[in-house]
Structure formats: C-alpha cells, structure tokens
Amino acid sequence: MVRQFNTDLEGPLSKDDNAFDLAIRFIQHGSDFFKKLSAYDDCLAYIDKKPGYKAGNTLGLIVPFFIAYGATSDEIKKFSLDNIHMLPGSKETLRYIKGIMSSTIISTSYEPYVHAVCEVMNFPKDCVYCTKLDIDKYRLDGEEIERLKKYVEEINKLPEIVLPENARSRKDLSEDTLRTLNSLDEIFWEEMQGTESGYIINEINPIGGFEKANAIADSLEKTGIGICNVFYCGDSITDCQAFQLVNRGEGLTVSVNGNKYAVREASIGCMIDNTIVTSVLADAFNRSGTEQTKEIVENWNRAGLERAARKGEVNGKLINKLFEIYPKKLPEVILLNNENRKEFGERSSKYRKTVRGENVGNLG
C-alpha cells in the first residue's frame, strides 16, 4: 500500500513564524502590528467566515507594509536563510519519512523562507506548496507609503482584539474589540481597495485554509494516492480545512503542539520537543494505516510501543531512539475526542509557547 505524508512547516517542523519575524525586522513596532493583524485574520476566518477569505491571509494583508518600510526580495531571502530554527530531529524525520513514502510540505509561509528551509533540510523544492512572494515587482509612490505608515500607527493604537472561546459571531465580542475590527474592515476593505496596496493584497495568495486542502488534493492528483492513505500534520487555524478534508477521507490527522483551532479538528494530539514522535507515528501509518496507528496511540506507553515493535507495527529502531531521547517520560500523544479536546487544547496551547516562544505561540 502506497501512502503519503503531508505536513505544515512552521509548528510541526520549525519553531519559526517567518512572517512575524519579518514584521519585527522591517516594520516599525512590527510585533504589535502583526499580532493585531493575526487576531483580525482569526476573526475573519473563524468567526465571520468571510466569503472567499481563508485563514492565513495575514500574509497578504501585511505585504504592502513591508514595501512601505523598504523591504526587498534579497533582504527577505537573506533574513529567512539566516533565521531558521528547526525542531530537534526535523532533518532526520524528513529524511526518514521521505524514504518510506511520498512526502510534501504544505505551508502558509512565504516561498523565500520555505525554500531556505529546503536548502538546509535537503528537501526537494518541487515537493512544497507555499505562499509565493516577489516583493520587488511592486511599486508604491511616496504618498501611499506615508499613508501605509500612518495606518501602522493608527492600528497599533487600537484596542487589542480578544476572541472568547465561545464566540460565534461579532455579537459575542466586546465593544473595544468591535471598534478595532470595524476600523480594520474600513482600512483594508474600503480605503485600501482601488489603490496599489489593495491590488497587492488581492494578488497575494496565501496557502492557508481551503488552499491547504486544495494543495492536498493537487498532490494526490500527482501521486495517484487516495485520500484515505494521507497522513497530515498541522498546528494552527490555517490547517483546519486540510484536517477536515483528510478526516472525511479517513486518513490520519495529527496536531503537533497545536493551538485550540488545530486541536478541534485533528484526530491525534501530541506535545513534543523532538520530531522523533512524528517519525514513529508516520512509520506506523505507513505500515498499517489509520486505525492501527490510532490503536498504537491508545497504548502510548513503553510496554505498548515495545509490543507494537515486536509485532512489526512500527520500526523497532525508531522506538529505541524514542526511548533513548526520552529515558524517563514519553511525550504526550493522545487520541482526541469530544470529551478531551477542550482540556488538551488548553494544555497544548500553553505547551507550544514553551517550544516556540510566548509571542509565536500566541498567534492563531
């Protein structure tokens, strides 16, 4: 049986949020600015369900501001290559999994960063889907540049966007949050439309939300593999529709240090600081498929994993490596269900901050 491994990059393999790091590097007070746009993105995608809008569009909304502050393609490429922080084990995991099944990275990240990671990880660039970005082809006049810089100042003065766990529409949000959302709506969907900045926003096509699901479908057309034989790793709101597609097709979905959005949709949840766990799960899936891998997860302890290795359900060398890296306590890996999702999601959201840092861990 031929199977396929598809994975997000930032989160399951990398500690970075490249777009956030670029915002800090190039935009004045870029950290606060990016956080606000990211929360706005979460609202548009998850609460408003804005028609045609997909999670991850922050990477389109912010591009005009990079240009306004003088970023160039070469600078973005160099910064991306110089600022790669992979999870321990990532290179070995990619090499191992690519050796046993068709493997594709599906990332919302900008192409310069993804290609930089491919160079470092020795992963083929033609096996990735990501957000294309050639910033040098756009031009803004002086007046528009000044206007964009004023928008940054205005947006950073607006109240924080707070999205309660149980919010289902804007009626559930505070007055301060609504004021910020309404201001952002006006800036991005009224004032900027018809300008060169609006053209840029509309042209950039972030690979998030339904575009990740589309990427999975496209990759399967190329390989001829069925959706039931897909293993997908993700960690954020941008992965939700990919998770949904694979779940419907009876493949396997894994939240790796996921936030609440990812945990809501995945079938397996794990909190890891080394990708050896991903290697074990992917190997088990490659050997026996979805249900057998879930059975291994149900018995995620030393005795259960040793038994699975003896039965040939998972590579014994991988299990030995797992035990070597974790001689005392194994990383947490569980089957997710309606009873445990909320509690696990809260713990996973906290844990991701210890792996990726407080700022990145808080992003949607």
LUMROBA-920357 format. One record per residue (C-alpha): x, y, z; residue number from 0. Coordinates in nm, 3 decimals. Example, Ala and Ser with C-alpha at 12.3 -4.5 7.8 and 13.67 -1.06 7.14 Angstrom:
REM residues 2
+---------+---------+---------+--------+
!      px !      py !      pz ! lummar !
+---------+---------+---------+--------+
!   1.230 !  -0.450 !   0.780 !      0 !
!   1.367 !  -0.106 !   0.714 !      1 !
+---------+---------+---------+--------+
REM end
This chain:
REM residues 364
+---------+---------+---------+--------+
!      px !      py !      pz ! lummar !
+---------+---------+---------+--------+
!   0.000 !   0.000 !   0.000 !      0 !
!   0.142 !   0.338 !  -0.105 !      1 !
!   0.081 !   0.619 !   0.142 !      2 !
!   0.154 !   0.990 !   0.159 !      3 !
!   0.294 !   1.224 !   0.424 !      4 !
!   0.178 !   1.587 !   0.407 !      5 !
!   0.283 !   1.838 !   0.671 !      6 !
!   0.275 !   2.203 !   0.760 !      7 !
!   0.621 !   2.353 !   0.812 !      8 !
!   0.603 !   2.617 !   1.088 !      9 !
!   0.496 !   2.432 !   1.402 !     10 !
!   0.534 !   2.062 !   1.316 !     11 !
!   0.893 !   2.104 !   1.191 !     12 !
!   1.006 !   2.461 !   1.256 !     13 !
!   0.985 !   2.684 !   1.563 !     14 !
!   0.962 !   2.998 !   1.349 !     15 !
!   0.686 !   3.227 !   1.238 !     16 !
!   0.874 !   3.381 !   0.948 !     17 !
!   0.613 !   3.647 !   0.862 !     18 !
!   0.605 !   3.762 !   1.226 !     19 !
!   0.985 !   3.776 !   1.234 !     20 !
!   0.987 !   3.975 !   0.908 !     21 !
!   0.737 !   4.220 !   1.058 !     22 !
!   0.966 !   4.276 !   1.356 !     23 !
!   1.265 !   4.318 !   1.124 !     24 !
!   1.113 !   4.561 !   0.873 !     25 !
!   0.806 !   4.736 !   1.021 !     26 !
!   0.817 !   4.994 !   1.300 !     27 !
!   0.657 !   4.836 !   1.607 !     28 !
!   0.602 !   4.536 !   1.381 !     29 !
!   0.544 !   4.286 !   1.662 !     30 !
!   0.228 !   4.458 !   1.789 !     31 !
!   0.114 !   4.528 !   1.435 !     32 !
!   0.145 !   4.166 !   1.323 !     33 !
!  -0.028 !   4.032 !   1.636 !     34 !
!  -0.325 !   4.258 !   1.569 !     35 !
!  -0.348 !   4.151 !   1.205 !     36 !
!  -0.318 !   3.786 !   1.307 !     37 !
!  -0.609 !   3.817 !   1.553 !     38 !
!  -0.808 !   4.001 !   1.284 !     39 !
!  -0.733 !   3.713 !   1.048 !     40 !
!  -0.864 !   3.464 !   1.307 !     41 !
!  -1.186 !   3.662 !   1.339 !     42 !
!  -1.246 !   3.690 !   0.965 !     43 !
!  -1.174 !   3.320 !   0.907 !     44 !
!  -1.325 !   3.155 !   1.214 !     45 !
!  -1.596 !   3.388 !   1.346 !     46 !
!  -1.709 !   3.594 !   1.047 !     47 !
!  -1.640 !   3.316 !   0.796 !     48 !
!  -1.596 !   3.597 !   0.545 !     49 !
!  -1.682 !   3.464 !   0.195 !     50 !
!  -1.369 !   3.385 !  -0.004 !     51 !
!  -1.146 !   3.461 !   0.293 !     52 !
!  -0.906 !   3.196 !   0.418 !     53 !
!  -0.705 !   3.160 !   0.736 !     54 !
!  -0.350 !   3.283 !   0.686 !     55 !
!  -0.441 !   3.588 !   0.479 !     56 !
!  -0.237 !   3.793 !   0.726 !     57 !
!   0.049 !   3.713 !   0.488 !     58 !
!  -0.131 !   3.902 !   0.214 !     59 !
!  -0.255 !   4.193 !   0.425 !     60 !
!   0.092 !   4.277 !   0.553 !     61 !
!   0.287 !   4.277 !   0.223 !     62 !
!   0.221 !   4.644 !   0.131 !     63 !
!   0.360 !   4.743 !   0.469 !     64 !
!   0.683 !   4.551 !   0.406 !     65 !
!   0.720 !   4.750 !   0.084 !     66 !
!   0.642 !   5.080 !   0.256 !     67 !
!   0.925 !   5.018 !   0.501 !     68 !
!   1.173 !   4.937 !   0.224 !     69 !
!   1.199 !   4.557 !   0.235 !     70 !
!   1.340 !   4.395 !  -0.079 !     71 !
!   1.330 !   4.039 !  -0.213 !     72 !
!   1.702 !   3.993 !  -0.149 !     73 !
!   1.671 !   4.117 !   0.209 !     74 !
!   1.377 !   3.885 !   0.276 !     75 !
!   1.567 !   3.589 !   0.129 !     76 !
!   1.878 !   3.662 !   0.335 !     77 !
!   1.682 !   3.722 !   0.655 !     78 !
!   1.487 !   3.398 !   0.602 !     79 !
!   1.801 !   3.191 !   0.543 !     80 !
!   1.972 !   3.343 !   0.848 !     81 !
!   1.674 !   3.286 !   1.078 !     82 !
!   1.579 !   2.920 !   1.062 !     83 !
!   1.513 !   2.737 !   1.387 !     84 !
!   1.402 !   2.377 !   1.337 !     85 !
!   1.265 !   2.142 !   1.600 !     86 !
!   1.527 !   1.887 !   1.707 !     87 !
!   1.508 !   1.579 !   1.486 !     88 !
!   1.343 !   1.755 !   1.191 !     89 !
!   1.613 !   1.678 !   0.937 !     90 !
!   1.623 !   1.310 !   1.034 !     91 !
!   1.243 !   1.291 !   1.034 !     92 !
!   1.211 !   1.438 !   0.686 !     93 !
!   1.486 !   1.215 !   0.552 !     94 !
!   1.335 !   0.902 !   0.707 !     95 !
!   0.975 !   0.967 !   0.607 !     96 !
!   1.069 !   1.074 !   0.255 !     97 !
!   1.248 !   0.742 !   0.225 !     98 !
!   0.937 !   0.538 !   0.302 !     99 !
!   0.654 !   0.736 !   0.142 !    100 !
!   0.566 !   1.027 !  -0.083 !    101 !
!   0.622 !   1.348 !   0.117 !    102 !
!   0.502 !   1.705 !   0.069 !    103 !
!   0.534 !   2.023 !   0.274 !    104 !
!   0.222 !   2.242 !   0.259 !    105 !
!   0.297 !   2.576 !   0.423 !    106 !
!   0.136 !   2.917 !   0.450 !    107 !
!   0.489 !   3.060 !   0.488 !    108 !
!   0.644 !   3.277 !   0.219 !    109 !
!   0.837 !   3.099 !  -0.053 !    110 !
!   1.179 !   3.252 !   0.036 !    111 !
!   1.159 !   3.100 !   0.385 !    112 !
!   1.027 !   2.763 !   0.268 !    113 !
!   1.296 !   2.734 !   0.002 !    114 !
!   1.560 !   2.833 !   0.258 !    115 !
!   1.441 !   2.551 !   0.484 !    116 !
!   1.450 !   2.310 !   0.189 !    117 !
!   1.815 !   2.402 !   0.132 !    118 !
!   1.904 !   2.347 !   0.497 !    119 !
!   1.699 !   2.027 !   0.529 !    120 !
!   1.796 !   1.887 !   0.187 !    121 !
!   1.427 !   1.860 !   0.094 !    122 !
!   1.323 !   1.899 !  -0.273 !    123 !
!   1.170 !   2.238 !  -0.354 !    124 !
!   0.936 !   2.080 !  -0.608 !    125 !
!   0.766 !   1.892 !  -0.322 !    126 !
!   0.633 !   2.203 !  -0.147 !    127 !
!   0.329 !   2.430 !  -0.164 !    128 !
!   0.371 !   2.776 !  -0.013 !    129 !
!   0.284 !   3.145 !  -0.049 !    130 !
!   0.466 !   3.295 !  -0.346 !    131 !
!   0.623 !   3.634 !  -0.285 !    132 !
!   0.830 !   3.854 !  -0.517 !    133 !
!   0.817 !   4.187 !  -0.341 !    134 !
!   1.038 !   4.368 !  -0.593 !    135 !
!   0.775 !   4.359 !  -0.866 !    136 !
!   0.552 !   4.603 !  -0.676 !    137 !
!   0.592 !   4.980 !  -0.664 !    138 !
!   0.432 !   5.231 !  -0.427 !    139 !
!   0.452 !   5.608 !  -0.463 !    140 !
!   0.560 !   5.835 !  -0.179 !    141 !
!   0.208 !   5.938 !  -0.085 !    142 !
!   0.091 !   5.580 !  -0.049 !    143 !
!   0.399 !   5.485 !   0.151 !    144 !
!   0.327 !   5.763 !   0.400 !    145 !
!  -0.037 !   5.659 !   0.422 !    146 !
!   0.062 !   5.299 !   0.499 !    147 !
!   0.299 !   5.411 !   0.773 !    148 !
!   0.018 !   5.616 !   0.927 !    149 !
!  -0.205 !   5.308 !   0.914 !    150 !
!   0.055 !   5.121 !   1.120 !    151 !
!   0.049 !   5.396 !   1.382 !    152 !
!  -0.333 !   5.404 !   1.386 !    153 !
!  -0.371 !   5.027 !   1.407 !    154 !
!  -0.119 !   4.993 !   1.687 !    155 !
!  -0.319 !   5.246 !   1.894 !    156 !
!  -0.641 !   5.045 !   1.861 !    157 !
!  -0.755 !   4.817 !   2.147 !    158 !
!  -0.643 !   4.454 !   2.144 !    159 !
!  -0.866 !   4.202 !   1.967 !    160 !
!  -0.999 !   3.949 !   2.218 !    161 !
!  -1.184 !   3.645 !   2.078 !    162 !
!  -1.355 !   3.448 !   2.358 !    163 !
!  -1.358 !   3.070 !   2.332 !    164 !
!  -1.735 !   3.058 !   2.289 !    165 !
!  -1.765 !   3.349 !   2.042 !    166 !
!  -1.967 !   3.253 !   1.734 !    167 !
!  -2.035 !   3.597 !   1.586 !    168 !
!  -1.930 !   3.959 !   1.638 !    169 !
!  -2.229 !   3.996 !   1.871 !    170 !
!  -2.029 !   3.793 !   2.124 !    171 !
!  -1.735 !   4.036 !   2.121 !    172 !
!  -1.657 !   4.336 !   2.342 !    173 !
!  -1.706 !   4.697 !   2.235 !    174 !
!  -1.329 !   4.755 !   2.230 !    175 !
!  -1.272 !   4.453 !   2.005 !    176 !
!  -1.556 !   4.560 !   1.776 !    177 !
!  -1.407 !   4.907 !   1.746 !    178 !
!  -1.076 !   4.759 !   1.632 !    179 !
!  -1.242 !   4.516 !   1.392 !    180 !
!  -1.455 !   4.787 !   1.237 !    181 !
!  -1.151 !   5.012 !   1.190 !    182 !
!  -0.957 !   4.731 !   1.022 !    183 !
!  -1.255 !   4.649 !   0.800 !    184 !
!  -1.264 !   5.011 !   0.686 !    185 !
!  -0.888 !   5.029 !   0.623 !    186 !
!  -0.844 !   4.701 !   0.435 !    187 !
!  -1.176 !   4.656 !   0.255 !    188 !
!  -1.268 !   5.017 !   0.181 !    189 !
!  -0.980 !   5.266 !   0.195 !    190 !
!  -0.709 !   5.039 !   0.052 !    191 !
!  -0.924 !   4.890 !  -0.221 !    192 !
!  -0.860 !   5.059 !  -0.556 !    193 !
!  -0.505 !   5.152 !  -0.454 !    194 !
!  -0.181 !   4.974 !  -0.544 !    195 !
!  -0.179 !   4.834 !  -0.190 !    196 !
!  -0.524 !   4.688 !  -0.243 !    197 !
!  -0.407 !   4.531 !  -0.570 !    198 !
!  -0.112 !   4.370 !  -0.388 !    199 !
!  -0.335 !   4.232 !  -0.112 !    200 !
!  -0.573 !   4.085 !  -0.367 !    201 !
!  -0.292 !   3.932 !  -0.575 !    202 !
!  -0.100 !   3.760 !  -0.294 !    203 !
!  -0.247 !   3.412 !  -0.246 !    204 !
!  -0.153 !   3.273 !   0.098 !    205 !
!  -0.162 !   2.893 !   0.113 !    206 !
!  -0.386 !   2.862 !   0.416 !    207 !
!  -0.738 !   2.743 !   0.489 !    208 !
!  -0.904 !   2.594 !   0.182 !    209 !
!  -0.582 !   2.645 !  -0.017 !    210 !
!  -0.411 !   2.386 !   0.201 !    211 !
!  -0.696 !   2.144 !   0.134 !    212 !
!  -0.660 !   2.224 !  -0.237 !    213 !
!  -0.286 !   2.157 !  -0.213 !    214 !
!  -0.352 !   1.813 !  -0.066 !    215 !
!  -0.594 !   1.735 !  -0.348 !    216 !
!  -0.342 !   1.857 !  -0.606 !    217 !
!  -0.062 !   1.650 !  -0.455 !    218 !
!  -0.283 !   1.340 !  -0.468 !    219 !
!  -0.355 !   1.401 !  -0.835 !    220 !
!   0.019 !   1.397 !  -0.898 !    221 !
!   0.087 !   1.083 !  -0.695 !    222 !
!  -0.235 !   0.892 !  -0.765 !    223 !
!  -0.267 !   0.810 !  -0.394 !    224 !
!  -0.610 !   0.802 !  -0.228 !    225 !
!  -0.708 !   1.042 !   0.050 !    226 !
!  -0.751 !   0.751 !   0.293 !    227 !
!  -0.374 !   0.699 !   0.268 !    228 !
!  -0.280 !   1.056 !   0.369 !    229 !
!  -0.109 !   1.144 !   0.697 !    230 !
!  -0.133 !   1.519 !   0.769 !    231 !
!   0.045 !   1.719 !   1.042 !    232 !
!  -0.062 !   2.073 !   1.134 !    233 !
!  -0.075 !   2.308 !   1.429 !    234 !
!  -0.294 !   2.613 !   1.362 !    235 !
!  -0.609 !   2.767 !   1.219 !    236 !
!  -0.455 !   2.754 !   0.870 !    237 !
!  -0.465 !   2.372 !   0.887 !    238 !
!  -0.830 !   2.326 !   0.984 !    239 !
!  -0.972 !   2.267 !   0.636 !    240 !
!  -0.686 !   2.035 !   0.548 !    241 !
!  -0.764 !   1.837 !   0.864 !    242 !
!  -1.132 !   1.827 !   0.770 !    243 !
!  -1.058 !   1.701 !   0.419 !    244 !
!  -0.829 !   1.422 !   0.540 !    245 !
!  -1.067 !   1.323 !   0.822 !    246 !
!  -1.357 !   1.291 !   0.575 !    247 !
!  -1.139 !   1.068 !   0.360 !    248 !
!  -1.046 !   0.852 !   0.662 !    249 !
!  -0.680 !   0.946 !   0.654 !    250 !
!  -0.493 !   1.045 !   0.970 !    251 !
!  -0.462 !   1.398 !   1.112 !    252 !
!  -0.214 !   1.497 !   1.382 !    253 !
!  -0.198 !   1.821 !   1.580 !    254 !
!   0.167 !   1.887 !   1.666 !    255 !
!   0.190 !   2.140 !   1.950 !    256 !
!  -0.136 !   2.275 !   1.811 !    257 !
!  -0.344 !   2.569 !   1.925 !    258 !
!  -0.715 !   2.540 !   2.002 !    259 !
!  -0.813 !   2.558 !   1.635 !    260 !
!  -0.591 !   2.266 !   1.534 !    261 !
!  -0.688 !   2.051 !   1.832 !    262 !
!  -1.058 !   2.097 !   1.747 !    263 !
!  -1.008 !   1.926 !   1.411 !    264 !
!  -0.727 !   1.670 !   1.449 !    265 !
!  -0.774 !   1.303 !   1.536 !    266 !
!  -0.445 !   1.275 !   1.729 !    267 !
!  -0.287 !   1.538 !   1.952 !    268 !
!   0.076 !   1.547 !   2.062 !    269 !
!   0.300 !   1.781 !   2.257 !    270 !
!   0.660 !   1.730 !   2.151 !    271 !
!   1.001 !   1.895 !   2.154 !    272 !
!   1.158 !   1.641 !   1.917 !    273 !
!   1.015 !   1.516 !   1.587 !    274 !
!   1.108 !   1.153 !   1.659 !    275 !
!   0.742 !   1.124 !   1.765 !    276 !
!   0.630 !   1.228 !   1.416 !    277 !
!   0.865 !   0.967 !   1.270 !    278 !
!   0.709 !   0.695 !   1.487 !    279 !
!   0.351 !   0.792 !   1.401 !    280 !
!   0.422 !   0.829 !   1.029 !    281 !
!   0.605 !   0.495 !   1.019 !    282 !
!   0.314 !   0.320 !   1.191 !    283 !
!   0.071 !   0.481 !   0.947 !    284 !
!   0.282 !   0.377 !   0.650 !    285 !
!   0.283 !   0.017 !   0.768 !    286 !
!  -0.080 !  -0.026 !   0.867 !    287 !
!  -0.292 !   0.284 !   0.808 !    288 !
!  -0.521 !   0.498 !   1.020 !    289 !
!  -0.691 !   0.254 !   1.257 !    290 !
!  -0.376 !   0.063 !   1.351 !    291 !
!  -0.192 !   0.388 !   1.422 !    292 !
!  -0.476 !   0.500 !   1.645 !    293 !
!  -0.452 !   0.169 !   1.831 !    294 !
!  -0.081 !   0.231 !   1.890 !    295 !
!  -0.166 !   0.578 !   2.024 !    296 !
!  -0.424 !   0.425 !   2.259 !    297 !
!  -0.136 !   0.223 !   2.405 !    298 !
!   0.121 !   0.503 !   2.405 !    299 !
!   0.347 !   0.374 !   2.679 !    300 !
!   0.671 !   0.178 !   2.686 !    301 !
!   0.509 !  -0.163 !   2.706 !    302 !
!   0.260 !  -0.081 !   2.430 !    303 !
!   0.525 !   0.058 !   2.197 !    304 !
!   0.761 !  -0.234 !   2.259 !    305 !
!   0.475 !  -0.471 !   2.179 !    306 !
!   0.395 !  -0.280 !   1.858 !    307 !
!   0.763 !  -0.303 !   1.755 !    308 !
!   0.776 !  -0.679 !   1.819 !    309 !
!   0.464 !  -0.725 !   1.604 !    310 !
!   0.618 !  -0.521 !   1.323 !    311 !
!   0.360 !  -0.244 !   1.352 !    312 !
!   0.633 !   0.017 !   1.390 !    313 !
!   1.007 !   0.029 !   1.329 !    314 !
!   1.186 !  -0.103 !   1.637 !    315 !
!   1.488 !   0.121 !   1.576 !    316 !
!   1.262 !   0.427 !   1.591 !    317 !
!   1.115 !   0.306 !   1.920 !    318 !
!   1.464 !   0.255 !   2.061 !    319 !
!   1.555 !   0.606 !   1.951 !    320 !
!   1.238 !   0.742 !   2.112 !    321 !
!   1.328 !   0.571 !   2.440 !    322 !
!   1.685 !   0.698 !   2.415 !    323 !
!   1.569 !   1.060 !   2.371 !    324 !
!   1.305 !   1.021 !   2.644 !    325 !
!   1.452 !   0.779 !   2.901 !    326 !
!   1.203 !   0.869 !   3.173 !    327 !
!   0.877 !   1.015 !   3.049 !    328 !
!   0.743 !   0.988 !   2.694 !    329 !
!   0.595 !   1.295 !   2.521 !    330 !
!   0.218 !   1.311 !   2.544 !    331 !
!   0.034 !   1.162 !   2.246 !    332 !
!  -0.342 !   1.100 !   2.268 !    333 !
!  -0.648 !   1.022 !   2.063 !    334 !
!  -0.867 !   1.331 !   2.057 !    335 !
!  -1.241 !   1.317 !   2.115 !    336 !
!  -1.523 !   1.549 !   2.217 !    337 !
!  -1.456 !   1.483 !   2.585 !    338 !
!  -1.086 !   1.571 !   2.591 !    339 !
!  -1.040 !   1.828 !   2.312 !    340 !
!  -1.101 !   2.141 !   2.519 !    341 !
!  -0.874 !   2.041 !   2.807 !    342 !
!  -0.599 !   1.911 !   2.578 !    343 !
!  -0.628 !   2.219 !   2.357 !    344 !
!  -0.567 !   2.446 !   2.656 !    345 !
!  -0.260 !   2.249 !   2.761 !    346 !
!  -0.129 !   2.220 !   2.406 !    347 !
!  -0.168 !   2.597 !   2.357 !    348 !
!   0.043 !   2.655 !   2.667 !    349 !
!   0.299 !   2.394 !   2.570 !    350 !
!   0.354 !   2.539 !   2.220 !    351 !
!   0.470 !   2.862 !   2.386 !    352 !
!   0.746 !   2.673 !   2.568 !    353 !
!   0.866 !   2.532 !   2.234 !    354 !
!   0.818 !   2.831 !   2.005 !    355 !
!   0.824 !   3.123 !   2.249 !    356 !
!   0.543 !   3.328 !   2.401 !    357 !
!   0.489 !   3.562 !   2.106 !    358 !
!   0.478 !   3.300 !   1.830 !    359 !
!   0.290 !   3.053 !   2.049 !    360 !
!   0.006 !   3.300 !   2.097 !    361 !
!  -0.054 !   3.351 !   1.724 !    362 !
!  -0.352 !   3.179 !   1.561 !    363 !
+---------+---------+---------+--------+
REM end
